[in-house]
Each structure stands twice: as structure tokens, then as C-alpha cells.
Amino acid sequence: DFLVLESTYGNRNHVGREERVQQLERILCHTLENKGVTIIPAFSVGRTQELLYEMNEIFEKVEQRLGCSLLKAVDVLVDSPLAQRFTELYDSMRDYWDEEAQHVLTYDDQPLVFENLVEIEDHREHRDTIQYLKDSKLPAIVIAASGMCAGGRVVNYLKEFIGDPATDIVFVGYQASGTPGRYIQDSDWVKLDGKRYDVKAQVHQLSGYSAHADQSDLLRFVEGMQQRPKAIRLVHGEADAKAALTAELQARNYN
């Protein structure tokens, strides 16, 4: 009788995968050019593996592009033991990969691994890596949890590099109101572990990686139901997102 529907992205549509990969490629090239650290806060399940898959694709192709021939000089660090474990599980379940990924396997037997990928294991290695990046001034891309910067190893990278204009912070998922990630998006300072840090880094948002459906997907879901729901209740979205999706649904005569 009732449809309970999320509305996280009820007021926008994600970019297509091709455009998303192009955006990621531009950021990776920028990292190489300014020799800064790019920090990607990402949850360990799903998002990290998708990033590795697409980075591998970029590294394979981008060397042929003018100005990015040295891209493999940049290290990609996955600093999350949980993400590493789930990446192994993803790799072990290749029989369930989609058609596109199956095609990639015909010419690349390790689409989640590439030669400049470094996996950080224990906490001591984590601290040593941060110090190494700080001292070496070499370009690096760090993927670490949590996705909203509310905890986890990514916080230590942010505390060290968020004040450097050469740093790029790339959000690949929704940043809930009140989280450090949202403050980094919307403010020029953020509080991490009780201490204030000025945000001097360049901040980017790649919405296409979100696990949440966009407005078009939500409307397609509702209109695809065999029986129209008597009423719809919108949850998990901020006021403007709910209002926009409400207007679209009401225009289609939904309650």
C-alpha cells in the first residue's frame, strides 16, 4: 500500500560513467602535475573496488595521451585492510561480473591491480606512509575509509595534508549533513579529532560513483511498479531533495 522511498539525490542526476571517468582522469593528471597528494575518502565495500577498476582502465589508456605519459610515476595507496579483503572477494567472484568487466578480462587478467598500486597493512605502516608522503613531496593518490571522513585512517591523511593547496580531496559519495566530509565540501575549515583545520586543498565531487539512485532512477523505479502505490513516503534526503522529488512525483499524479 505504501512505498517508502529514499530521496538522497531527488534533486539531481548523476553524470554518466564516461564523463565520470574523464573527470577522474583529469584529477589524476593534476596530481601528477602539481606533485600533490590526492585523498579519496571511500567506503571499503563497492566504491573502492569500482575506483580501482576505473583507475586501472585510465592507467592503461592515459599513457598514450599527451602530457600524461608519466602517470605511472604516481603511487596509488589503498589504506584500508577491510577494503583489501573485499577487493580479494570481488576478484574471487569474477563469474558474477557484468559483460563489460568480463570483456576486460580478455585482455587484462588483473583489472583490480596495477603496478603502481600499494596496499597499506598495519597501523605502523600507515603512520610511516603518511610521514613518507610528507617528506618525499612525491605525487600520490590515497584511497581510505571512511567515506564521510567521520573516522578511519583517512582522517590522519586529512589532518596532515588538508592545509596544502597542492592537495586534492575527491568525494565519490554522498556527504551527510553534519559530517566532516560535508564541512570540507561547504566550509573553509573542518574539525577533525577535536581540532580545527583550515581547508586549503582543492575539493572535488564525483557524483556518478554514489550508491544512491539519482532523480531519474527514482522516478523510473516508481513508474515501473506494476501496481501504483496508494501513497509514497520520502526518507533519507535533505529538504531540498525531498521537495524536488515530491514535485516530480506529484506532477505524475502520485500521492
C-alpha positions as CSV (number, residue, x, y, z in Angstrom):
1,D,0.0,0.0,0.0
2,F,2.8,2.4,0.9
3,L,6.1,3.0,-0.9
4,V,8.9,4.1,1.4
5,L,11.5,5.7,-1.0
6,E,14.8,7.3,-0.4
7,S,15.4,10.8,-1.9
8,T,19.1,11.4,-1.3
9,Y,19.5,12.6,-4.9
10,G,15.9,13.6,-5.5
11,N,17.0,16.9,-6.9
12,R,19.8,15.9,-9.3
13,N,21.1,13.3,-11.8
14,H,24.5,11.6,-11.8
15,V,26.9,12.2,-14.6
16,G,27.4,9.2,-17.0
17,R,30.2,6.8,-16.5
18,E,32.2,8.1,-19.4
19,E,32.1,11.7,-18.1
20,R,32.9,10.4,-14.6
21,V,36.0,8.6,-15.8
22,Q,37.1,11.7,-17.7
23,Q,36.7,13.8,-14.5
24,L,38.8,11.2,-12.5
25,E,41.4,11.2,-15.2
26,R,41.8,15.0,-15.1
27,I,42.2,14.8,-11.3
28,L,44.9,12.1,-11.6
29,C,46.8,14.1,-14.2
30,H,46.6,17.2,-12.0
31,T,48.0,15.2,-9.1
32,L,51.0,14.3,-11.3
33,E,51.5,17.8,-12.5
34,N,51.5,19.6,-9.1
35,K,53.1,16.6,-7.2
36,G,50.5,16.8,-4.5
37,V,48.5,14.2,-2.6
38,T,45.0,13.3,-3.8
39,I,42.8,11.9,-1.0
40,I,39.8,9.9,-1.9
41,P,37.6,9.1,1.2
42,A,35.8,5.9,0.1
43,F,33.9,3.1,1.9
44,S,35.5,-0.3,1.8
45,V,32.8,-2.2,0.0
46,G,31.9,-1.4,-3.6
47,R,33.2,2.1,-4.0
48,T,36.9,1.3,-3.5
49,Q,36.7,-1.7,-6.0
50,E,34.9,0.5,-8.6
51,L,37.6,3.1,-8.3
52,L,40.4,0.6,-8.7
53,Y,38.7,-0.9,-11.7
54,E,38.4,2.5,-13.4
55,M,41.8,3.7,-12.4
56,N,43.3,0.6,-14.0
57,E,41.4,1.5,-17.2
58,I,42.8,5.1,-17.0
59,F,46.3,4.0,-16.4
60,E,46.2,1.6,-19.3
61,K,44.9,4.3,-21.7
62,V,46.2,7.6,-20.4
63,E,49.9,6.9,-21.1
64,Q,49.1,7.4,-24.7
65,R,47.6,10.9,-24.0
66,L,49.8,13.9,-24.5
67,G,51.0,15.3,-21.1
68,C,50.2,12.3,-19.1
69,S,52.8,9.8,-20.3
70,L,54.5,9.7,-16.8
71,L,51.3,8.9,-14.9
72,K,52.7,5.6,-13.5
73,A,55.1,7.7,-11.5
74,V,52.2,8.4,-9.1
75,D,51.6,5.8,-6.4
76,V,48.0,4.7,-5.6
77,L,47.7,3.7,-2.0
78,V,44.8,1.7,-0.6
79,D,45.0,2.2,3.1
80,S,42.2,0.1,4.4
81,P,42.6,-3.6,5.4
82,L,38.9,-4.1,5.1
83,A,38.9,-2.7,1.5
84,Q,41.8,-5.0,0.6
85,R,39.8,-8.0,2.0
86,F,36.7,-7.1,0.0
87,T,38.8,-6.5,-3.2
88,E,40.1,-10.1,-2.9
89,L,36.4,-11.3,-2.6
90,Y,35.4,-9.2,-5.6
91,D,38.3,-10.8,-7.5
92,S,37.3,-14.3,-6.5
93,M,33.8,-13.8,-7.8
94,R,34.6,-13.0,-11.4
95,D,31.9,-15.4,-12.7
96,Y,29.4,-12.8,-11.5
97,W,31.0,-9.7,-13.1
98,D,29.0,-7.9,-15.8
99,E,29.5,-8.2,-19.5
100,E,31.8,-5.2,-19.7
101,A,34.1,-6.4,-16.9
102,Q,34.1,-9.9,-18.5
103,H,35.4,-8.3,-21.7
104,V,38.1,-6.5,-19.8
105,L,39.3,-9.9,-18.5
106,T,40.0,-10.9,-22.1
107,Y,43.0,-8.5,-22.3
108,D,43.7,-7.7,-18.6
109,D,43.8,-10.6,-16.1
110,Q,44.1,-8.3,-13.1
111,P,41.7,-5.4,-13.6
112,L,41.7,-4.5,-9.9
113,V,45.5,-4.5,-9.6
114,F,48.1,-2.3,-11.3
115,E,51.9,-1.9,-11.0
116,N,51.7,1.4,-9.1
117,L,49.2,0.1,-6.5
118,V,50.4,-0.1,-2.9
119,E,48.3,-1.7,-0.2
120,I,48.9,-0.5,3.4
121,E,48.5,-3.1,6.0
122,D,49.1,-2.4,9.7
123,H,48.9,0.9,11.6
124,R,52.6,1.3,11.8
125,E,52.9,1.1,8.0
126,H,50.0,3.6,7.9
127,R,51.9,6.2,10.0
128,D,55.1,5.6,8.2
129,T,53.4,6.1,4.8
130,I,52.0,9.5,5.9
131,Q,55.4,10.6,7.1
132,Y,57.0,9.4,3.8
133,L,54.4,11.4,1.7
134,K,55.1,14.4,3.9
135,D,58.9,14.2,3.4
136,S,59.1,13.0,-0.2
137,K,56.8,15.6,-1.8
138,L,56.0,13.0,-4.4
139,P,52.6,12.7,-6.0
140,A,50.3,10.1,-4.6
141,I,46.6,9.0,-4.6
142,V,45.2,7.7,-1.4
143,I,42.0,5.7,-1.1
144,A,41.0,5.3,2.5
145,A,37.9,4.9,4.7
146,S,35.6,6.3,6.0
147,G,33.7,7.7,3.1
148,M,32.3,10.7,5.1
149,C,35.6,11.3,6.9
150,A,33.9,10.6,10.3
151,G,36.6,8.2,11.3
152,G,39.1,5.7,10.0
153,R,42.6,6.2,8.5
154,V,41.5,8.9,6.0
155,V,41.3,11.3,9.0
156,N,45.0,11.1,9.5
157,Y,45.7,11.9,5.9
158,L,43.3,14.9,6.0
159,K,44.9,16.3,9.2
160,E,48.3,16.2,7.5
161,F,47.5,17.5,4.0
162,I,44.2,19.4,4.1
163,G,46.0,22.6,4.6
164,D,48.2,22.3,1.5
165,P,46.9,23.9,-1.7
166,A,48.5,21.1,-3.7
167,T,46.2,18.6,-2.1
168,D,43.1,17.4,-3.9
169,I,40.2,15.8,-2.0
170,V,37.8,13.8,-4.1
171,F,34.5,12.8,-2.7
172,V,32.9,9.8,-4.5
173,G,29.8,9.5,-2.4
174,Y,27.1,11.5,-0.6
175,Q,28.3,13.6,2.4
176,A,25.6,13.7,5.0
177,S,24.8,17.0,6.8
178,G,26.9,17.3,9.9
179,T,29.7,15.0,8.8
180,P,33.3,16.2,8.4
181,G,33.1,15.4,4.7
182,R,30.2,17.8,4.4
183,Y,32.1,20.6,6.2
184,I,35.0,20.1,3.9
185,Q,32.7,20.4,0.9
186,D,30.8,23.5,2.2
187,S,33.2,25.4,4.5
188,D,36.8,26.7,4.6
189,W,37.5,24.8,7.8
190,V,36.7,21.5,9.5
191,K,37.1,20.0,12.9
192,L,38.9,16.6,13.0
193,D,39.5,14.8,16.3
194,G,38.5,18.0,18.1
195,K,41.0,20.3,16.4
196,R,40.2,22.9,13.7
197,Y,41.9,22.6,10.3
198,D,41.7,25.2,7.5
199,V,40.7,23.7,4.2
200,K,43.3,24.9,1.6
201,A,43.0,21.8,-0.5
202,Q,41.0,21.7,-3.8
203,V,37.8,19.8,-3.2
204,H,36.0,17.8,-6.0
205,Q,32.8,15.8,-6.1
206,L,32.3,12.8,-8.5
207,S,28.6,12.0,-8.0
208,G,28.5,9.2,-10.5
209,Y,30.0,6.8,-8.0
210,S,27.2,7.1,-5.5
211,A,25.4,4.0,-4.4
212,H,22.2,6.1,-4.2
213,A,19.9,6.4,-7.2
214,D,19.5,9.8,-8.8
215,Q,16.3,11.5,-9.6
216,S,15.8,9.7,-13.0
217,D,16.4,6.3,-11.4
218,L,14.0,7.0,-8.5
219,L,11.2,8.1,-10.9
220,R,11.9,5.1,-13.2
221,F,11.5,2.8,-10.2
222,V,8.2,4.3,-9.1
223,E,6.8,4.4,-12.7
224,G,7.9,0.8,-13.2
225,M,5.9,-0.6,-10.4
226,Q,3.1,-3.0,-11.6
227,Q,0.6,-1.5,-9.1
228,R,0.6,2.2,-8.3
229,P,1.3,2.8,-4.5
230,K,-1.6,4.4,-2.7
231,A,1.0,6.8,-1.1
232,I,4.7,7.5,-1.1
233,R,6.7,8.5,1.9
234,L,10.1,10.0,1.2
235,V,13.0,9.4,3.6
236,H,16.8,9.7,3.6
237,G,17.2,13.0,1.9
238,E,17.5,16.7,2.8
239,A,14.7,19.1,2.5
240,D,15.5,20.5,-1.0
241,A,16.0,17.0,-2.4
242,K,12.7,15.8,-0.9
243,A,10.9,18.9,-2.2
244,A,12.2,18.4,-5.8
245,L,11.3,14.7,-5.9
246,T,7.9,15.5,-4.4
247,A,7.2,18.0,-7.2
248,E,8.2,15.5,-9.9
249,L,6.0,12.7,-8.4
250,Q,3.0,15.0,-7.9
251,A,3.3,16.1,-11.5
252,R,2.9,12.4,-12.3
253,N,-0.2,12.2,-10.1
254,Y,1.4,10.3,-7.2
255,N,0.3,10.9,-3.6
